[in-house]
Amino acid sequence: ALAASALTLLGSAVHSDTVPVSDACAVFKEAELAGSEAAQAVVANALWVLTAEVEAAESSDERHMSDAWRRLCQLVSKLAAGDGSPLGELEALASLDFALLEGA
């Protein structure tokens, strides 16, 4: 249930403006997932899926320049920032695409 909810919420923030990135991040930070490795893995996996979706939807001319990519980088940056990060330590971040982390 958490995986589907995470993917839906994060996907709404990345693929459209229906959920602002800051609101999606606030939900995860308020849920205090920082202490749960399983929850951190769910968030990292959802971000990995979204990265693949965004890259598949981009044309070669706009690779890593689309609005969705920009929102995805912003989302990762906000999720990884500060104490109580739902991405936790480097284990969760290590599973993400290097280009995504560089953009964040």
Backbone as CSV, one residue per row, in Angstrom:
resi,resn,N_x,N_y,N_z,CA_x,CA_y,CA_z,C_x,C_y,C_z
1,ALA,0.831,-1.190,0.000,0.000,0.000,0.000,0.876,1.254,0.000
2,LEU,1.950,1.234,0.792,2.841,2.392,0.841,3.503,2.627,-0.513
3,ALA,3.904,1.566,-1.180,4.575,1.705,-2.475,3.663,2.360,-3.497
4,ALA,2.414,1.910,-3.578,1.466,2.479,-4.538,1.160,3.930,-4.194
5,SER,0.990,4.215,-2.920,0.700,5.589,-2.493,1.880,6.509,-2.775
6,ALA,3.089,6.027,-2.500,4.291,6.827,-2.741,4.434,7.136,-4.227
7,LEU,4.244,6.125,-5.045,4.378,6.314,-6.486,3.323,7.278,-7.012
8,THR,2.094,7.158,-6.518,1.012,8.049,-6.951,1.287,9.486,-6.549
9,LEU,1.658,9.697,-5.291,1.910,11.053,-4.807,3.110,11.681,-5.507
10,LEU,4.221,10.962,-5.551,5.415,11.498,-6.197,5.195,11.686,-7.694
11,GLY,4.468,10.755,-8.312,4.159,10.871,-9.737,3.328,12.095,-10.044
12,SER,2.389,12.412,-9.162,1.566,13.613,-9.354,2.408,14.879,-9.272
13,ALA,3.428,14.865,-8.447,4.308,16.026,-8.322,5.240,16.156,-9.520
14,VAL,5.619,15.023,-10.108,6.587,15.039,-11.213,5.909,15.259,-12.560
15,HIS,4.840,14.546,-12.821,4.235,14.556,-14.148,3.265,15.704,-14.392
16,SER,2.851,16.385,-13.350,1.938,17.513,-13.531,2.113,18.473,-12.376
17,ASP,1.382,19.543,-12.431,1.445,20.521,-11.349,0.288,20.340,-10.372
18,THR,-0.394,19.192,-10.410,-1.544,18.989,-9.532,-1.137,18.926,-8.067
19,VAL,0.036,18.395,-7.796,0.578,18.365,-6.433,1.928,19.084,-6.480
20,PRO,2.033,20.220,-5.788,3.326,20.909,-5.777,4.414,20.032,-5.152
21,VAL,5.624,20.163,-5.659,6.755,19.384,-5.157,6.907,19.585,-3.651
22,SER,6.768,20.810,-3.195,6.939,21.087,-1.761,5.897,20.353,-0.927
23,ASP,4.673,20.227,-1.421,3.632,19.502,-0.690,3.921,18.006,-0.641
24,ALA,4.389,17.445,-1.743,4.722,16.021,-1.773,5.859,15.725,-0.789
25,CYS,6.851,16.585,-0.763,7.972,16.410,0.166,7.507,16.523,1.606
26,ALA,6.626,17.471,1.870,6.133,17.677,3.236,5.421,16.431,3.755
27,VAL,4.670,15.762,2.903,3.963,14.549,3.315,4.950,13.490,3.797
28,PHE,6.013,13.282,3.035,6.990,12.258,3.406,7.785,12.654,4.647
29,LYS,8.127,13.915,4.754,8.890,14.345,5.927,8.023,14.293,7.185
30,GLU,6.756,14.651,7.066,5.853,14.596,8.214,5.566,13.157,8.638
31,ALA,5.670,12.223,7.711,5.438,10.818,8.039,6.605,10.219,8.822
32,GLU,7.685,10.981,8.939,8.863,10.567,9.698,9.363,9.183,9.274
33,LEU,9.676,9.071,8.002,10.157,7.818,7.441,11.657,7.633,7.626
34,ALA,12.325,8.635,8.168,13.791,8.612,8.250,14.330,7.400,8.991
35,GLY,13.606,6.884,9.961,14.119,5.764,10.735,13.801,4.400,10.163
36,SER,13.040,4.355,9.094,12.613,3.074,8.533,13.310,2.786,7.213
37,GLU,14.194,1.784,7.230,14.902,1.427,5.996,13.933,0.940,4.929
38,ALA,12.888,0.219,5.336,11.910,-0.288,4.370,11.166,0.870,3.700
39,ALA,10.775,1.864,4.483,10.070,3.020,3.919,10.996,3.828,3.016
40,GLN,12.248,3.970,3.412,13.213,4.683,2.582,13.411,3.965,1.254
41,ALA,13.436,2.656,1.303,13.582,1.872,0.065,12.372,2.062,-0.837
42,VAL,11.190,2.161,-0.259,9.977,2.382,-1.045,10.054,3.730,-1.762
43,VAL,10.472,4.770,-1.039,10.591,6.102,-1.638,11.648,6.085,-2.744
44,ALA,12.795,5.472,-2.480,13.859,5.402,-3.492,13.398,4.613,-4.714
45,ASN,12.683,3.527,-4.501,12.173,2.737,-5.626,11.161,3.524,-6.443
46,ALA,10.294,4.266,-5.772,9.315,5.092,-6.482,10.029,6.144,-7.328
47,LEU,11.069,6.743,-6.772,11.844,7.732,-7.535,12.558,7.089,-8.714
48,TRP,13.027,5.859,-8.534,13.682,5.146,-9.639,12.683,4.898,-10.769
49,VAL,11.475,4.477,-10.426,10.432,4.239,-11.432,10.098,5.544,-12.155
50,LEU,9.936,6.608,-11.391,9.614,7.900,-12.004,10.735,8.387,-12.916
51,THR,11.978,8.155,-12.531,13.117,8.522,-13.378,13.028,7.797,-14.716
52,ALA,12.748,6.512,-14.666,12.626,5.722,-15.897,11.462,6.226,-16.752
53,GLU,10.345,6.558,-16.123,9.189,7.072,-16.863,9.500,8.402,-17.541
54,VAL,10.124,9.296,-16.806,10.442,10.619,-17.354,11.437,10.490,-18.499
55,GLU,12.474,9.690,-18.313,13.467,9.519,-19.379,12.847,8.877,-20.615
56,ALA,11.929,7.944,-20.434,11.282,7.287,-21.571,10.378,8.260,-22.332
57,ALA,9.807,9.213,-21.625,8.892,10.161,-22.262,9.619,11.310,-22.961
58,GLU,10.864,11.548,-22.593,11.618,12.644,-23.190,12.137,12.265,-24.572
59,SER,12.149,13.253,-25.450,12.790,13.025,-26.739,14.293,13.197,-26.554
60,SER,15.047,12.737,-27.511,16.507,12.846,-27.393,16.961,14.305,-27.346
61,ASP,16.190,15.198,-27.955,16.546,16.619,-27.954,16.359,17.281,-26.596
62,GLU,15.416,16.769,-25.800,15.133,17.406,-24.526,15.637,16.582,-23.334
63,ARG,16.490,15.623,-23.586,16.960,14.724,-22.525,17.432,15.510,-21.308
64,HIS,16.811,15.226,-20.187,17.105,15.846,-18.904,16.885,17.357,-18.911
65,MET,15.989,17.837,-19.774,15.674,19.261,-19.826,14.176,19.521,-19.750
66,SER,13.370,18.485,-19.672,11.920,18.656,-19.669,11.432,19.194,-18.325
67,ASP,10.194,19.674,-18.314,9.598,20.145,-17.062,9.511,19.015,-16.045
68,ALA,9.170,17.814,-16.517,9.070,16.669,-15.605,10.429,16.356,-14.985
69,TRP,11.491,16.411,-15.778,12.836,16.149,-15.245,13.217,17.213,-14.221
70,ARG,12.898,18.457,-14.510,13.189,19.559,-13.595,12.448,19.358,-12.270
71,ARG,11.166,18.982,-12.349,10.399,18.737,-11.120,10.939,17.523,-10.362
72,LEU,11.375,16.499,-11.079,11.932,15.306,-10.445,13.222,15.649,-9.693
73,CYS,14.094,16.426,-10.311,15.334,16.849,-9.643,15.027,17.699,-8.413
74,GLN,14.053,18.576,-8.545,13.652,19.415,-7.418,13.112,18.549,-6.281
75,LEU,12.339,17.538,-6.632,11.774,16.625,-5.645,12.868,15.874,-4.895
76,VAL,13.830,15.332,-5.621,14.940,14.596,-4.988,15.742,15.522,-4.092
77,SER,16.012,16.721,-4.556,16.772,17.677,-3.771,16.073,17.986,-2.454
78,LYS,14.770,18.232,-2.517,14.015,18.554,-1.304,13.881,17.343,-0.384
79,LEU,13.698,16.165,-0.952,13.567,14.964,-0.127,14.875,14.613,0.574
80,ALA,15.986,14.887,-0.068,17.286,14.516,0.496,17.817,15.548,1.487
81,ALA,17.232,16.728,1.490,17.761,17.821,2.300,17.351,17.717,3.769
82,GLY,18.277,18.030,4.619,17.992,18.213,6.032,17.775,16.960,6.842
83,ASP,17.547,17.177,8.124,17.280,16.079,9.040,15.913,15.484,8.735
84,GLY,15.771,14.219,9.006,14.496,13.544,8.782,14.216,13.253,7.333
85,SER,15.260,13.179,6.530,15.083,12.915,5.108,14.486,11.533,4.882
86,PRO,13.389,11.452,4.101,12.815,10.144,3.804,13.693,9.301,2.885
87,LEU,14.771,9.892,2.380,15.713,9.106,1.584,16.825,8.551,2.448
88,GLY,16.906,9.007,3.670,17.883,8.458,4.598,19.311,8.690,4.167
89,GLU,20.128,7.727,4.467,21.545,7.827,4.184,21.839,7.442,2.741
90,LEU,23.075,7.260,2.423,23.510,7.014,1.053,22.985,5.713,0.451
91,GLU,22.540,4.751,1.282,22.055,3.488,0.726,20.882,3.730,-0.224
92,ALA,19.933,4.544,0.205,18.768,4.831,-0.639,19.167,5.688,-1.833
93,LEU,20.035,6.661,-1.604,20.453,7.534,-2.698,21.275,6.790,-3.743
94,ALA,22.004,5.775,-3.322,22.869,5.037,-4.242,22.064,4.323,-5.325
95,SER,20.797,4.051,-5.068,19.993,3.341,-6.056,19.441,4.271,-7.139
96,LEU,19.612,5.575,-6.968,19.080,6.524,-7.937,20.073,6.792,-9.064
97,ASP,19.556,7.224,-10.176,20.319,7.539,-11.364,21.283,8.697,-11.085
98,PHE,22.542,8.576,-11.524,23.537,9.612,-11.290,23.105,10.955,-11.875
99,ALA,22.539,10.946,-13.071,22.118,12.196,-13.703,21.045,12.894,-12.868
100,LEU,20.186,12.101,-12.250,19.146,12.668,-11.400,19.759,13.329,-10.181
101,LEU,20.717,12.664,-9.557,21.364,13.251,-8.375,22.163,14.485,-8.753
102,GLU,22.795,14.456,-9.909,23.567,15.612,-10.376,22.648,16.791,-10.621
103,GLY,21.458,16.519,-11.171,20.485,17.582,-11.427,19.867,18.149,-10.176
104,ALA,19.834,17.326,-9.117,19.232,17.766,-7.861,20.170,18.710,-7.175
